[in-house]
Amino acid sequence: FVYFSGTGTVLKADATAIAKQARGYVNASVTNGGTATVFFDDTNTAKTGLTVGVTYYLDHTTPGGVTTTPTTTTGHIVQEVGFSTSATSLRVNIQEAITRL
């Protein structure tokens, strides 16, 4: 999962700050300075090890990653990004982030 920086570059999203909330995702690795194709909905098929039917949230420890357990850290964000339809497919449904108080 990715966000757009203030300069327009695409960076890995994470739940440590509201400015880094997920806005889309990529299905392939991109080198620094490379061109990325960003998707905003549909199914992310670049994931592995998902549990079918489970809701996933933006991770706060692995940039670009997802987790089944949203952060409980004050100041971090909770952002639902979708639910799994198979071990390798995440049906994307990016929600607005909520800051933990």
N, C-alpha and C positions, 0 to 999 in steps of 0.2 A: 504494500500500500504506500502511496506517495502523497506529497503535498507540493504546492507551488510556493517557492520562496519569493521574497520581495523583489528579487531581480529577475523572476520568471523562470528560474531553473527548477527542475523536478528533483526532489530529494525524498529520502525514505521518511515516511510518517512515523511518529511515535506518540505515546500518550503522556509524555512528560510536560507538554506545554500546549496551550490552545492554538498557538501559531503553527504547530506541527500536526494538526488534525488531518486525517485522511480526506482526500478529495477525489482520489481515483486509484487505479492500480495498474501495474504492468505485468505482462505474462512472460517476460524474458529478461535476463540480466542485461544491464547496460553499463558500459564502462564510463568512468568519469569524463564528462565533456561530450559523451555520445548522444545520439538522438534516440529519444524514447517515444514509444507509442503508448499513450495513456488512455485507459478505458474508464468509463464512469458508471456502467451498470452491466447487467448480464451475468456471466459466470466466469469466475477466476479459476482456470484449470491448471495454474502453476503451483498449487499447494499440494502437500503430502501429509499423511498421518492424521487427517481430519476424522472426527466422529460424526457419522450420519445423523442429521436432524438437530445438531447442537448449534446454538447461537455463538458467534465469535465476535470478539471485541479487539480493538487496536491494542497492541502490546506496548507496555512501557519499558520493557527490558531488552527487546530485540527490535531495532528499527526496521520498519516495513513488515513486521510480523503480526500475527494474530494470536489470541489466547481465548480460552473459555472462561477465564476468571478476570473480570475487570479489575483495574487497580483500585486500591483503597488508600493510596497515598494522597494526603492533602496537597492541593495545588496541581495535581495531575488531572488528566481528563478521562472520562469514560465515554467511549464512542463505539456503538454497535456498527459492525461493518458487513454482517451477513450471516447466513446459516449454511451448513454443509449438506450437500445432496449426495455426496459419495466421499470416499477417503481422499480424493484428489480434486474435488470440485466445491467451490464456495459460491453460493448464490449471493451476489453482491447486492446489498441494500444499505448503503452508507447513510448513517443518521448524523444529525448535528451533535457535536460534542458537548458534554456537560462537565464543568470544572468541579472537582471534589473540594468540599469545604471542611 
